[in-house]
Amino acid sequence: IKEAYRAYIKYATRSRSGFENWDQVEQRLRGQYNVRQLFWLGDANVWCQKSRPESLKLRILTGAHSPSRFRVRGPYANMPKFASDYNCPLGSAMNPVQKCAVW
C-alpha cells in the first residue's frame, strides 16, 4: 500500500492534467473527501465484506489470511500518511503513538 500511495501521489502531482476534469472532481468533493482520502477509500473498499460470526470464526481457524477489517485497520493505522490525510489525532485508534513498519 505504501508503494501504491507513492505512485498515486507522484502520478497525480506530475501529470495533474492527465486527470480529466480534475478541478471539477475536486469541486464536487469539497466538504466531503479530498483526492488523497479517496485513495484510501478505494483501497479499503476492496476488503469490504459482511460476515456472520460463525463464518468469521471458521475463516480465522482455517484460512491463511487475517479478516478483512484487520487487513485495512492494521496497515492504515501504522501509516503516518493515512493519519495526516485524515487528520487523525495522535494516540487515536488510527494514529497510535507507536507505529510499526516492515520497511
BELCOR-V729659 format. One record per residue. N is the residue number from 0. RES is the residue in one small letter. SS is DSSP state (helix for helix, strand for strand, loop for the rest). PHI is phi in whole degrees, 0 to 359 (999 if undefined). NEAR is the number of other C-alpha atoms within 12 Angstrom. Layout:
N/RES/SS/PHI/NEAR
N/RES/SS/PHI/NEAR
This chain:
0/i/loop/999/24
1/k/helix/299/21
2/e/helix/291/12
3/a/helix/297/15
4/y/helix/297/26
5/r/helix/300/17
6/a/helix/295/16
7/y/helix/299/24
8/i/helix/294/22
9/k/helix/299/14
10/y/helix/296/15
11/a/helix/296/19
12/t/helix/279/16
13/r/helix/285/13
14/s/loop/234/14
15/r/helix/308/17
16/s/helix/292/12
17/g/helix/291/12
18/f/loop/275/17
19/e/loop/297/12
20/n/loop/58/12
21/w/helix/308/18
22/d/helix/297/16
23/q/helix/293/12
24/v/helix/296/16
25/e/helix/298/20
26/q/helix/297/14
27/r/helix/292/14
28/l/helix/274/16
29/r/loop/306/14
30/g/loop/89/10
31/q/loop/245/14
32/y/loop/222/19
33/n/loop/265/21
34/v/helix/295/29
35/r/helix/293/29
36/q/helix/295/27
37/l/helix/296/23
38/f/helix/303/27
39/w/helix/296/32
40/l/helix/296/22
41/g/helix/296/19
42/d/helix/291/24
43/a/helix/296/23
44/n/helix/301/15
45/v/loop/300/14
46/w/loop/264/20
47/c/loop/295/17
48/q/loop/194/16
49/k/loop/239/12
50/s/loop/231/16
51/r/loop/285/10
52/p/helix/305/11
53/e/helix/295/11
54/s/helix/294/15
55/l/helix/296/19
56/k/helix/299/14
57/l/helix/298/16
58/r/helix/297/17
59/i/helix/293/17
60/l/helix/287/13
61/t/helix/245/12
62/g/loop/272/13
63/a/loop/268/9
64/h/loop/248/15
65/s/loop/288/20
66/p/loop/301/25
67/s/helix/307/23
68/r/helix/298/21
69/f/helix/280/19
70/r/helix/284/21
71/v/helix/255/26
72/r/helix/298/25
73/g/helix/299/23
74/p/helix/297/29
75/y/helix/295/34
76/a/helix/296/32
77/n/loop/262/31
78/m/loop/249/30
79/p/helix/304/25
80/k/helix/297/25
81/f/helix/298/33
82/a/helix/301/27
83/s/helix/288/19
84/d/helix/294/25
85/y/helix/252/26
86/n/loop/54/17
87/c/loop/286/21
88/p/loop/295/17
89/l/loop/299/19
90/g/loop/95/15
91/s/strand/279/16
92/a/loop/302/18
93/m/loop/263/28
94/n/strand/210/27
95/p/loop/294/22
96/v/loop/297/17
97/q/loop/262/15
98/k/loop/245/20
99/c/loop/244/15
100/a/loop/215/14
101/v/loop/279/9
102/w/loop/205/8
